[in-house]
Amino acid sequence: MHQDGNDDGHRDASLAGTGVDQPAFLALERELTVLLRRARASQGEMAREVHPDLESSAYGLLVRLDECGKQRATELAAYIGVGKATMSRQLRALEELGLVAREPDPADGRAWLVALTREGHDRVRRVREARRARYAGRLADWDTHEVTELARLLHQLNRGMEK
């Protein structure tokens, strides 16, 4: 049995020779599982800090708008990985909370651009600054180069996941 207790003695024959049972990939799976569980919980907390009625799934949408500025709903849906109906519902809820506004796209009169309102921008900025301060506190004993390397490796992982 492996350290995590997940080996029942049976192996999927289709995985033989792929290397997925190497200790490095087992450790990666275990650590990513913990990280993603913590990230989901943290995203919910951050969403509530932006607005008590904000769905946790909408937090990433607000961060994207904060980083990239105005975008079409279709671009946002593609980036977040949801359908048009889900994106429309989320945007409607964000508009009702006063966090985003839509305006006609000057390049295409049929399309709309979505942007953070001043209130949305201020709230998202405060939460993001507080989150970075928490990261800095938790990683205070790390060397700056280690933090930079972690960010680089996570970026590389995220890019690889897009393929």
C-alpha positions as CSV (number, residue, x, y, z in Angstrom):
1,M,0.0,0.0,0.0
2,H,1.2,3.5,-0.8
3,Q,1.6,6.2,1.8
4,D,-1.8,7.8,1.0
5,G,-3.6,4.5,1.4
6,N,-5.1,4.6,-2.0
7,D,-3.5,1.4,-3.5
8,D,-5.9,-1.6,-3.4
9,G,-3.4,-3.7,-5.2
10,H,-5.0,-3.4,-8.6
11,R,-3.5,-1.5,-11.4
12,D,-5.2,-0.2,-14.6
13,A,-3.4,-2.1,-17.4
14,S,-3.9,0.9,-19.7
15,L,-1.6,2.9,-17.5
16,A,1.2,0.4,-17.5
17,G,4.4,2.0,-18.7
18,T,3.1,5.6,-18.7
19,G,5.0,6.6,-15.5
20,V,1.9,7.8,-13.7
21,D,2.7,5.5,-10.8
22,Q,6.1,7.0,-10.3
23,P,6.6,8.6,-6.8
24,A,6.9,12.1,-8.4
25,F,3.4,11.9,-10.0
26,L,1.9,10.3,-6.9
27,A,3.3,13.2,-4.8
28,L,2.1,15.8,-7.4
29,E,-1.4,14.4,-7.4
30,R,-1.6,14.4,-3.6
31,E,-0.2,17.9,-3.2
32,L,-2.4,19.3,-6.0
33,T,-5.5,17.7,-4.4
34,V,-4.7,19.5,-1.1
35,L,-3.9,22.8,-2.8
36,L,-7.1,22.7,-4.9
37,R,-9.3,21.9,-1.9
38,R,-7.7,24.8,0.0
39,A,-8.0,27.1,-3.1
40,R,-11.8,26.3,-3.4
41,A,-12.3,27.2,0.3
42,S,-10.2,30.3,0.0
43,Q,-12.1,31.4,-3.2
44,G,-15.4,31.2,-1.3
45,E,-14.0,33.4,1.5
46,M,-12.6,35.9,-0.9
47,A,-15.9,36.1,-2.8
48,R,-17.7,36.8,0.5
49,E,-15.1,39.5,1.3
50,V,-15.9,41.2,-2.0
51,H,-19.6,41.0,-1.4
52,P,-21.6,38.8,1.0
53,D,-23.9,37.7,-1.8
54,L,-21.2,36.9,-4.3
55,E,-21.0,33.3,-5.6
56,S,-17.5,31.9,-5.1
57,S,-17.4,30.9,-8.8
58,A,-17.7,34.6,-9.8
59,Y,-14.6,35.7,-8.0
60,G,-12.3,34.5,-10.8
61,L,-14.3,36.5,-13.2
62,L,-13.9,39.7,-11.2
63,V,-10.1,39.0,-11.0
64,R,-9.9,38.6,-14.7
65,L,-11.7,41.9,-15.3
66,D,-9.4,43.6,-12.8
67,E,-6.3,42.3,-14.6
68,C,-7.5,42.6,-18.2
69,G,-10.1,45.4,-18.2
70,K,-13.2,45.4,-20.4
71,Q,-14.0,42.2,-22.2
72,R,-16.8,40.6,-24.1
73,A,-18.9,38.0,-22.3
74,T,-17.9,35.4,-24.8
75,E,-14.2,36.0,-24.0
76,L,-14.9,35.7,-20.3
77,A,-16.8,32.5,-20.8
78,A,-14.0,31.0,-22.8
79,Y,-11.4,32.0,-20.3
80,I,-13.4,30.7,-17.2
81,G,-14.5,27.6,-19.1
82,V,-18.3,28.0,-18.9
83,G,-21.1,28.3,-21.4
84,K,-22.8,31.4,-22.6
85,A,-25.9,30.8,-20.4
86,T,-23.8,30.4,-17.2
87,M,-21.8,33.5,-18.1
88,S,-25.0,35.5,-18.7
89,R,-26.4,34.4,-15.3
90,Q,-23.2,35.3,-13.5
91,L,-22.9,38.7,-15.2
92,R,-26.6,39.5,-14.4
93,A,-25.9,38.7,-10.7
94,L,-22.7,40.8,-10.7
95,E,-24.6,43.7,-12.3
96,E,-27.3,43.4,-9.6
97,L,-24.6,43.6,-6.9
98,G,-23.2,46.7,-8.6
99,L,-19.8,45.1,-9.3
100,V,-19.9,45.1,-13.1
101,A,-21.5,47.1,-15.9
102,R,-22.1,46.4,-19.5
103,E,-21.6,48.8,-22.3
104,P,-21.9,48.5,-26.1
105,D,-18.8,47.3,-27.9
106,P,-17.7,50.1,-30.2
107,A,-16.2,47.5,-32.6
108,D,-19.5,45.6,-32.9
109,G,-22.8,47.2,-32.0
110,R,-24.4,43.8,-31.4
111,A,-21.9,42.9,-28.7
112,W,-21.4,44.1,-25.1
113,L,-18.3,44.8,-23.1
114,V,-18.2,44.0,-19.4
115,A,-16.1,46.0,-17.0
116,L,-15.8,46.4,-13.3
117,T,-17.6,49.4,-11.8
118,R,-15.6,51.7,-9.5
119,E,-17.2,49.9,-6.5
120,G,-16.3,46.5,-8.0
121,H,-12.8,47.6,-8.8
122,D,-12.2,48.9,-5.2
123,R,-13.7,45.8,-3.6
124,V,-11.7,43.4,-5.7
125,R,-8.5,45.4,-5.3
126,R,-8.8,45.4,-1.4
127,V,-9.4,41.6,-1.3
128,R,-6.5,40.9,-3.7
129,E,-4.2,43.0,-1.7
130,A,-5.2,41.2,1.5
131,R,-4.7,37.9,-0.2
132,R,-1.2,38.8,-1.3
133,A,-0.4,40.0,2.2
134,R,-1.6,36.6,3.6
135,Y,0.7,34.8,1.0
136,A,3.6,37.0,2.1
137,G,3.0,36.2,5.7
138,R,2.7,32.5,5.2
139,L,5.8,32.4,3.0
140,A,7.8,34.8,5.0
141,D,10.5,32.2,5.7
142,W,10.8,31.4,2.0
143,D,13.6,32.9,-0.1
144,T,12.3,35.4,-2.7
145,H,13.9,33.1,-5.4
146,E,11.8,30.2,-4.1
147,V,8.6,32.2,-4.4
148,T,9.5,33.3,-7.9
149,E,10.3,29.7,-8.9
150,L,7.0,28.5,-7.4
151,A,5.1,31.2,-9.4
152,R,7.1,30.2,-12.6
153,L,6.3,26.5,-12.1
154,L,2.6,27.2,-11.4
155,H,2.4,29.3,-14.5
156,Q,4.0,26.5,-16.5
157,L,1.5,24.1,-15.1
158,N,-1.4,26.3,-15.9
159,R,-0.2,26.8,-19.5
160,G,0.2,23.1,-19.9
161,M,-3.4,22.5,-18.6
162,E,-4.7,24.8,-21.4
163,K,-3.6,22.4,-24.1
